[in-house]
Amino acid sequence: MKTPLFILGLACVARAVAAQEAAPVQPVGGHVLSLGIYGLSANVGLQYEQRLSRHLSLSVRGTRYFSADYPGYQAMLAARVYFRPLAPTGLYLQVQAGAFSHNAQVVSNYPGAPPITASTKINGHGGGLGLGYQWRFSQHFLFDAGLGLRFYPHNLGEMCDCYYVGNWYNVGQPGSVFDGYFSLGYAF
């Protein structure tokens, strides 16, 4: 009598253990605050991302550029569509719109006059498209990296034949075509 009861008891325990599912991994919080480098020149930026649905998030970013030729600020609003079951982790497509304000040196060539170098403030807006991946490497910490294209057009005006001092297109400033970034974030 003891053996069948023992076997029945083991069967009940085995069934109870089998019925229990593994504890689910806690999802990353819907808010992410990130600090990183958001462009191809010397800068630092702060970004806040908010999950709106399972696959969609919205972020806002402010960036301070330290380039010797073009110091300034940029602000950006981006929508991200994540391809994983729950934002804000995994592969995503990003659409962005933003504005900038930078200081620059321009050289103007007026007919019959020597070239004149002057300081100017350049303001404008634009947008871009990118593809990135946000890795979760602990309960609250994430690493985000992405590449993309952006265009923040700028215009020196129609009055003179002017050009910028320095290599504007290669330093990641407005007017750049290629965009790249990486950041470390905290999810809460």
Solvent accessible surface area in square Angstrom, and as a share of the most:
residue,aa,sasa,rsa
1,M,179,0.80
2,K,178,0.75
3,T,87,0.51
4,P,79,0.50
5,L,103,0.51
6,F,133,0.56
7,I,104,0.53
8,L,106,0.53
9,G,33,0.32
10,L,96,0.48
11,A,55,0.43
12,C,77,0.46
13,V,91,0.52
14,A,60,0.46
15,R,191,0.70
16,A,57,0.44
17,V,97,0.56
18,A,84,0.65
19,A,79,0.61
20,Q,137,0.61
21,E,161,0.72
22,A,96,0.75
23,A,93,0.72
24,P,119,0.75
25,V,122,0.70
26,Q,118,0.52
27,P,73,0.46
28,V,7,0.04
29,G,23,0.22
30,G,12,0.12
31,H,63,0.28
32,V,1,0.00
33,L,78,0.39
34,S,4,0.03
35,L,106,0.53
36,G,10,0.10
37,I,68,0.34
38,Y,4,0.01
39,G,6,0.06
40,L,94,0.47
41,S,17,0.11
42,A,64,0.50
43,N,10,0.05
44,V,63,0.36
45,G,4,0.04
46,L,98,0.49
47,Q,2,0.01
48,Y,73,0.28
49,E,2,0.01
50,Q,53,0.23
51,R,55,0.20
52,L,101,0.50
53,S,58,0.37
54,R,140,0.51
55,H,82,0.36
56,L,66,0.33
57,S,0,0.00
58,L,67,0.33
59,S,2,0.01
60,V,78,0.45
61,R,18,0.07
62,G,38,0.37
63,T,9,0.05
64,R,76,0.28
65,Y,1,0.00
66,F,106,0.44
67,S,15,0.10
68,A,106,0.82
69,D,54,0.28
70,Y,0,0.00
71,P,38,0.24
72,G,4,0.04
73,Y,131,0.50
74,Q,15,0.07
75,A,54,0.41
76,M,11,0.05
77,L,92,0.46
78,A,1,0.01
79,A,37,0.28
80,R,0,0.00
81,V,67,0.38
82,Y,2,0.01
83,F,119,0.50
84,R,115,0.42
85,P,84,0.53
86,L,47,0.24
87,A,1,0.01
88,P,1,0.01
89,T,18,0.11
90,G,0,0.00
91,L,75,0.37
92,Y,0,0.00
93,L,67,0.33
94,Q,3,0.01
95,V,84,0.49
96,Q,13,0.06
97,A,59,0.45
98,G,13,0.12
99,A,48,0.38
100,F,9,0.04
101,S,33,0.21
102,H,0,0.00
103,N,70,0.36
104,A,3,0.02
105,Q,71,0.31
106,V,15,0.09
107,V,14,0.08
108,S,11,0.07
109,N,54,0.28
110,Y,97,0.37
111,P,136,0.86
112,G,94,0.90
113,A,44,0.34
114,P,103,0.65
115,P,90,0.57
116,I,88,0.45
117,T,84,0.49
118,A,48,0.37
119,S,86,0.56
120,T,49,0.28
121,K,119,0.50
122,I,14,0.07
123,N,97,0.50
124,G,21,0.20
125,H,136,0.61
126,G,20,0.19
127,G,24,0.23
128,G,18,0.17
129,L,95,0.48
130,G,9,0.09
131,L,93,0.46
132,G,5,0.05
133,Y,66,0.25
134,Q,3,0.01
135,W,118,0.41
136,R,74,0.27
137,F,121,0.50
138,S,49,0.31
139,Q,84,0.37
140,H,74,0.33
141,F,87,0.36
142,L,1,0.01
143,F,76,0.32
144,D,2,0.01
145,A,29,0.22
146,G,9,0.09
147,L,133,0.66
148,G,19,0.18
149,L,98,0.49
150,R,15,0.05
151,F,102,0.43
152,Y,4,0.02
153,P,63,0.40
154,H,42,0.19
155,N,116,0.60
156,L,63,0.31
157,G,38,0.37
158,E,158,0.71
159,M,172,0.77
160,C,34,0.20
161,D,98,0.51
162,C,28,0.17
163,Y,113,0.43
164,Y,31,0.12
165,V,57,0.33
166,G,45,0.43
167,N,79,0.41
168,W,6,0.02
169,Y,121,0.46
170,N,106,0.54
171,V,38,0.22
172,G,1,0.01
173,Q,0,0.00
174,P,1,0.01
175,G,0,0.00
176,S,1,0.01
177,V,70,0.40
178,F,138,0.57
179,D,11,0.06
180,G,6,0.06
181,Y,11,0.04
182,F,100,0.41
183,S,4,0.02
184,L,93,0.46
185,G,4,0.04
186,Y,93,0.35
187,A,0,0.00
188,F,109,0.45
